[in-house]
Every structure is written in structure tokens, then in C-alpha cells.
Amino acid sequence: MYHKEKSIPIKSSASALYNNLSVLRIAPRCLTYFTVVHANVVNMVSASWDGLNYSHRQLQSKEGNVATSSSLIMQAAWCVLPSRDLLVLTSQKGIQMYESDGSIMVYWHALDTPETPTAKAVFAQGISAVREKHICVGVSSGSVLVFDVPSKGSNITLSEVLEEHKEAITDMASECSGSLECIADLVSADDSGLLCVWKSGEDFQLLNKIPGFDTSCSSVKLWKGTVIAGYGTGQIRLYEAVTGILHAEVNAHARWIYSLDIAPFTGLIEHMYNECVTDTQICGAKFCDGDGYAFAVTGYDLSEIIRYTQA
């Protein structure tokens, strides 16, 4: 059973975006970093584990060498690789990558924008680190950009573009259990609900396509070969990644699923707790540790991060 802890204040409220919360645990310093997107700003909070000390930083949307931009940020997420951690921001203009504390921008990638205005919006969304050296980012065209990240420095390169999706990418997730026995490394989801399952390498290999029946998949996770996907119908489905076999379907929500998370060290999928955050549209939810001892939640127009811990 979980109980509510003291909330963490943030400088500006959360935008109504899918998966609008990212968490990075810094065990050597007994700190947890949180990020929440508001319009063209990312609220970053460093919180001590005892909940007594906070420090705040705000990162603004940028375009290359331009100091600030009015383009909306779509997502902010930490990517944890064996050699380094990076904070990745996606926006209507491009992709920014920072050192994990947000102090230095190490890479900028501009999105291809049409010369003449079109009815289709251009943006990047869906962020995931994959295995040893890759960071994957989705874009509104349906492409998945694969970046090769060195162990240090800013020599980050676009190494591959995956072109299996026809609709805008909504979310992506890599295998989070740490197991090297799993064939599938990455799952990407789009606005039609299509799931693409990939094996990473020098060239990424498509393993499977799981149809979505024209219902947007807003949040997805991958754990020990099982895909956990949340949809606009309020359903959560569990598929075997490589074969696409549906193992379970959860019909507990009446409205859109905005965020999913899994505690990778435990991985148990069972109903343990439910809580109604009154008069709030939940837009982000993340476990704060690998065992699922604590989790955090953000809500649209709330200037706080709500925390829960096991009793």
C-alpha cells in the first residue's frame, strides 16, 4: 500500500502532454531529478531523498545557437546509457541533448520543416536510450531517428532513420529489465496505435508489427520481452513482443491513458493501489526507483509533483 508524501513544487505548471514527467535517480548523491514540461520551458527539480532540500532550474526551447525559442516543447526525458546520462528535449523545431544536470547543451538536431505551410504539424516526440550507445527519437512524420552517442563529448551523429510508421510517433521504450537474453530492444508506438518492435545493432532490424486498430497508443513500455501499451480507449494491453500475441487486456480506465511505467527490478504486473487525484488530468507518472518503492505523478495545470511511497 502507498501513502501520499509531501509534494515537490515546480516553477510552472505541467502542460497536457503524454508522459509529461521524467525521473533520474542519482544514488551516490542521494538525489532524484525530475523534469516537467510547460509550454516552451522544462522545469527541472533536484530533490534530496529526505524531501527537505530542492533546487530548481528551467531550460528553454532553443534552435541551434539561438538563445531562446517560442516553439513548444513536446517531451523531456533522461536517457541512461552505460557510459553517460543525457537529458533529451523534443520540440516543434528540433531535438536538444544536454548533460544530465541540464548545465550544457551538447547536441542540436533541427527537424525538416516544409517550405510552405501544411496542415500537418511538425514535431518530435518519443525518446528512448537503447543498449550501449543509441538514443532513438520519434518525429511527427512517423520516422524514428537513431543517434549514435559517444562515451563523452558532443560528437553525436544521426546514424539511421527507421521508416515503418505512417503516423506521428507518440512514444518509445527500450528493454528496461537489463536482460541480454531478450531479442527485442525497442518498441515504437504511433497515433494509429501501431507498435513496431525492433532489434538494435549497427543496423536496426524490424522484428514485428502489432496493429493498433486506429486507436492512438499514447504510452508504451518493454520488459523482458513483453510490451505494455496504453491507448486512447483507456485500455492497457500486454503483448509478447516478438510474436505479437495478446496476453492480457486491462479495462480499468474509462478515459485516455496518458502515462505508463514499470519498476524494472520487480516487474510484477498486478493491481496494488489506486488513487483518484481530484479534479486533475494526470499527464505523467513515473516510479522513482527500480523496485517500485515510490512513484510520482504530474497533472495538467498543477505546479507540483505529487509523490507516493510504500507504507
N, C-alpha and C positions, 0 to 999 in steps of 0.2 A: 504494500500500500504506500502511496505517495502522499506527501503533505506539502502545502504551499509555503515557500520561503519568501523572504523579503525581495521585492522586485529590484531590478537594476535600472536606474534612469538612463535615458538616452537623449541626445541633444535635440533631435527632431523625430517626428512620429514615423511609423512604418508605412510605406506605400503598399497598396493592394496588389502584390505580385506573388506568383508562385514561389515557394521555397525561400521566402524572404527572411532568412536567418542562417548564419554560418557560425560555427564554433570551432575554436582551435585550443586544445589543452596544452599548456606549457608546464609539464611536470617538474622540471628542475627548478623553476622559479615559483612554483605553487600559484600559477596564474591561469586564467581562462580568458581568451579573446572572443569577443562577439562582434559580428557585423550585421547591420540592418540598413536597408536602402530606403532613402526618402528622396523622391524626385531625382535631381542630378547630384545628390550627395550620398556618401556612405558614412553612417555613424559607426565608429569603431570604439569599443569599450574594452579595457583591460581590467579584470576583476580578480581580486585575491580570493583564495579558496575559503577564507573565513568570512567573506562577504563584507568586510569592513572598509576596504580601500578600492577606489575606482579611479581610472584615468581615462580621458576621452580624447579622441582625435576624429576629425572629419576629413574625408577625401572627396574631392570634387571631380566630376566628369571632365576629362581632358581630351584634346585632339592633338596628338603628336607633341610638338613643342609649345602649343598654345596653353597658357596657364590655366584657363577655365573654359568650360563649355556649357551651353544650356541643354545639351542633349540628355535625355532621360537615361538613367542607369537602370538596367533590367535585372541584374543579379550581381551579387558579390559572394565569392566563396574561396576558402583556403584550399589549396592543392598540396597534399602532403606526398612528397617523393622521398626515396631513401636518402638522398644527399642534401635536400633543401625543401623548405616550405615556401610557397608563394601565395600571395593574395591576388586573385584574378577578378577584375571588374568587367562586365559586358554592358554595352550601351547601344544607342541608336547609331553611333558613329564608328565604334570600333571596340577593341579589346585592350585593356590595360593590365599589366602584370607588375606587382610590387613585391618588395621584400616583405616577409610575413608581418612585420610590425607596421607596415604602411609608410615607412620613412622614405623609401627611394623607389621611383618607378624604373623598372629595368627593361621594360619592353612595351611597345605600342604597335598594334596592328589595325590599320584602317579597313573598314568594310567597303566593298564595292557598292557604290550608290549610282543609280541611273542618272543620266544627264538630264532627262526630262522627268518631271514628277509622275509617279504612278500611284494607283490606288492601294498598292500593297506596301505595307510598312517595311522598313529595313532595320534590323536589329540583330544582336547576338544574345543568345540565352541557352543555358545548359552548359555546365562546367564540370570537368572531372579529370583528376590525375589518373594515369594508367601505368601500372607496373613501375619500371625503373626510371624512365626518362620522358614520358609523354604527358602532355596536357591536351585534352580534347575540348573544343568549344563548338556549340551549335549555332547556326545562323538561321534567319527567317526564310531563306531560300530552300531550306532543307539540307543544306550541306553540313558536314561535320569537319571542322578544321583540326588537324593533328599537328601539334607543335612539338619539336624536339628541344628538350631543355637540358643544357649542360649542368654539371655539378656546381658551378659557380659562374658569376659573370652575366653579361647581358647578350651573349651570342645565341639567342633563341631563334629558331628557324621554323618556318612552316614547311613540314616535310611531306604532307599528304592531305588530300581533300577527299572525303568519303561522300558519295553521291547517291545513296539508296533511297533517301526520303524525298517526297514531293511536297510536303507541307512543312511549316515552320517547326524547328526543333523546340521542344518545351523543357526537356530535362535530360540528363545523362547520369549514369552511375557506373563505377568500376567495381570489380570484385572486392568486397570490403573485409572478407574473413582472413585475408593474408595467406590463404591456402594456395600452394603452387600446383595442386592436383586438378584444379578446375580448368576446363578447356576455355570457357568464355571469360573474357577480361572486361568487357564493356557492353552496356546496353544503352541505346539511344531511343528517345520517345519523341513523337511529334503530335501536331494538333489534330490529326485524324485518328490518333490512338495507336498508330503503327509502332511496333517495337522492333528494332534491329539489334541483333546480338552479334558481337564481334570478338575475334581473337586478335590480340595485338602482336606486333613483331616489326621487322623492318618495313613490311607492308601489312596493313590490317586486312584481315580476312573475314568476310561476312559468313557467319555460321547459320543464321536463321532469321526469318521474318515472321513476327507474330501479328496478325491483323488486329485492328482496333475497332472496326465496325463504325467508323465515322464519329467516334466519341473521343474527345481530347484526353490524352494521358498527361496529367499535369505534374506528376511526381513519380519517380521510379528508383528502386534500389536493387542491388545484386549481391546475394550472399550464398556462398557455397553452391553455386550453380542454379540457384532459384531466383527468378525475377519477381519482385514485389512491385505492383503497379497500381497507382491510384488514378481514378478517372473523374470526368466531369459529371458522371451519373451518381457519384458518391460511392461507387463500388471500389473494392480493393481486390485484385486478383493475383494469385500466385501461380506462376508458370515454371516448368522446367525449361531452362534457358536454351539448351541445345535442341530439344525436340519440339518445344512449344506446347507440350501437354499441360492442360489446365489442372492444377492440383486442388485448388480451393478458391472460393469466391466469398467475400465478406460483404454483406448488405446491411451494414450498421449505420450508415450515414445517409441522410435524406438530401444533402446538398454536395456541392463540388468539393473534392479533396484538393486542398491547397498544398499540403506538405506531408511527406512520409519520412521516417528514419528508422534505422535498425541499429541496435547495440551489437557491434561485430563480435565481441568476445563471448557473448551469451547466445545471441541469435535465436532465442526462443520466440516463437510466434504464438502468443496466447493473449487472451484478454485479461489484463492485470488491473487496469484502472481506467476510469473515465471521469472527465470533469467538464462542466459547462462554464466557459468564460462568458459571463453575462453580457449581452448587447455588444459582442465583439466578433468581427470577422477574422478568424485565425488565418494568418498568411505565412507563418513559419513555425517549425517545430524541430528541435534537434536534441539528441542525447548529448550530455556534457562530458561523458566518459564512455569507454568501451564496454563497460559492464552494465550500463543502463541504470546506474545508481541515481543519477539526476538528469532532468531534462529541462529545456527552456522553450518558451512559446512567445511569439510576437503576434500582435493584432493590428489590423488597419486603424490608423489614426491614433494609436496608443504610443505615448512617449516613454515606454518602459518595456523591459524584458521580464516576463513572468517566469519564475523558477519553481521547480518542484523537486523534492528529494525523497528517497525512500525512508520511511519511519524506522 
